[in-house]
C-alpha cells in the first residue's frame, strides 16, 4: 500500500517537475551560411548543421551554456512556417523551446490551463517529440515544448 501511494506521489507535479528548463532558442534566418559564420565568430564554436525536412528547414545548432542550444533556421520551401514568418516579420527570434519529460501530458496540461495549442499531441522533430503553443496565448512568443530523444 505504501508503495502505491509513493508511486502516485512520485507522478505528481510536486515531485516530477514537467518543465525542466530552456531546451533551445530558435532564430529564423534568410541565409543560413552567412548567419552561421556570424554566430561561429560570436560564440567561438562550430555549428552542427542538418536538414529537418519534417519542419521544412535547414538548421544550424550551437550548444552553449548548460546545454541550451541556439538554433538558426533557414526555410527550404517557400510555403514553410519559417518562410512565412520571415516574410511577415523578418529575421529574428522565432520561438523558445522548453524541455519536458512527457510531451503529451504537458500539452494536455497547457490546454487545461487555457493556452491555445498548435499541436494537440507531440510530433516528431529534430530534437525529439515536439508541440507548439500559439503565440496569441503566450505574449506574442511562439513556445515549443520538447521531449528530447533518448541519448545513445
Long-range contacts (C-beta under 8 A, 24 or more apart in sequence): 16-101, 18-100, 18-101, 18-102, 18-105, 18-106, 18-109, 19-98, 19-99, 19-100, 19-106, 20-98, 20-99, 20-100, 20-101, 21-66, 21-68, 21-98, 21-99, 22-68, 22-96, 22-97, 22-98, 22-99, 23-68, 23-69, 23-97, 23-98, 23-99, 23-127, 23-144, 23-146, 23-148, 24-61, 24-68, 24-69, 24-70, 24-71, 24-97, 24-127, 24-146, 25-68, 25-69, 25-70, 25-71, 25-93, 25-95, 25-96, 25-97, 26-71, 26-73, 26-93, 26-94, 26-95, 26-96, 26-97, 26-144, 27-70, 27-71, 27-72, 27-73, 27-91, 27-92, 27-93, 27-94, 28-73, 28-74, 28-75, 28-82, 28-85, 28-86, 28-89, 28-91, 28-92, 28-93, 28-94, 29-72, 29-73, 29-74, 29-86, 29-91, 30-74, 30-86, 30-91, 31-74, 32-58, 32-60, 32-72, 32-73, 32-74, 35-60, 35-72, 35-74, 35-91, 36-60, 36-72, 39-70, 39-72, 43-70, 47-72, 50-126, 51-76, 52-125, 52-126, 54-123, 54-124, 54-125, 55-80, 55-81, 55-82, 55-125, 55-126, 56-80, 56-81, 56-82, 56-83, 57-82, 59-126, 93-141, 94-142, 95-132, 95-141, 95-142, 95-143, 95-144, 96-141, 96-142, 96-143, 96-144, 97-127, 97-130, 97-143, 97-144, 97-145, 97-146, 98-143, 98-144, 98-145, 98-146, 99-146, 99-147, 99-148, 100-145, 100-146, 100-147, 101-147, 102-147, 103-128, 103-129, 103-130, 103-131, 103-145, 103-146, 103-147, 104-129, 104-131, 106-131, 106-145, 106-147, 107-131, 107-145, 110-145, 122-147
